[in-house]
Amino acid sequence: VSSLAGAVGAASRKVSQLGQSVATLQSQVNGLQADLNLKRAELLTLQAQLAAARTRLARLEAAQTRTEGVLSQQLIGTYEADRPDLVSVVLEATGFKNLLERLAFAQTVSHQDASIVGQVKAARRAVAAQAIRLGNLSVRQQQLTTQVLYERNSVDRSRLTMVSEELGAAHVRDAKAGQLSSARQSVSALHTELVSLQAAQ
């Protein structure tokens, strides 16, 4: 009985210690959960930014396609229409006013060509920059997802291990307590029998 009582006491102390460890772990879990909630919020923000970045990238690519189409048409027009050079503009002018008009027209066409080329370059730069930003956002999203999953799984494993140990210790304590109760009942029965025998003597 004394041995079993000692075993029950030891098991109870172990259950108590494990309960304190579970409480400590629960406090850590609460802290991690708060951190996970922040990371999930950041992840949701990143997903919204990714969706916006993809939409912007699609718009930029469409704009790039349009400007490249305009540039292509402009180049085709330049090759199909034999563009006069400065000398032929001067020689074919019918007067000073006509010469000025022809020079202004040639300058306007040249400016338009330069403007279209500039728009194409700007569109390409914007598409490249947006693609890089999209790539960076995707990498950050992947990192956050992996980190959140790892931390959550780590916490779950620790909690399950601790709860399993606590249940095991409680099972041992209950088994020992049952044995102790049986032993005490046996001692009580023997004591009753002893008292009865002594009375008979």
Secondary structure by P-SEA (a helix, b strand, c coil): caaaaaaaaaaaaaaaaaaaaaaaaaaaaaaaaaaaaaaaaaaaaaaaaaaaaaaaaaaaaaaaaaaaaaaaaaaaaaaacccccaaaaaaacccaaaaaaaaaaaaaaaaaaaaaaaaaaaaaaaaaaaaaaaaaaaaaaaaaaaaaaaaaaaaaaaaaaaaaaaaaaaaaaaaaaaaaaaaaaaaaaaaaaaaaaaaac
